[in-house]
Amino acid sequence: EKKSVTVKLTASMSSTKRIWKQRPIKRTSADKRKNKASEWEKRKRKRELTRETKRKQALYISKIKAERAEERRKREQRRKYKEDQQRKNEIVQVIKDPMKIKKMKKKHLRFIQKR
């Protein structure tokens, strides 16, 4: 003795006959068409904001690169100055006789520099 329950479909019911589901009232495609002008303005503002952000980012990166280049230049300048000062302080002995170089031992030849 099974009783079959028949449910009469009304406009508010879904086509699957599940009474807890509500039937959609509007088409979803109708929502997409709403406020086209304001959507365009939003997109325009967003695009402008991203452009401004990229511009600021590029400016920041170029500033950092310039600072690093300046540091590199100063470092190189200090190194050159230090080398010049070191060369000025060296005691130099000029060797005029080439036979003297031929007679030298390997240990002494290591210290000879041609300038």
Secondary structure, 3 states (H helix, E strand, C coil): CCCCCCCCCCCCECCCCCCCCECCCCCHHHHHCCCHHHHHHHHHHHHHHHHHHHHHHHHHHHHHHHHHHHHHHHHHHHHHHHHHHHHHHCCCCCCCCHHHHHHCCHHHHCCCCCC
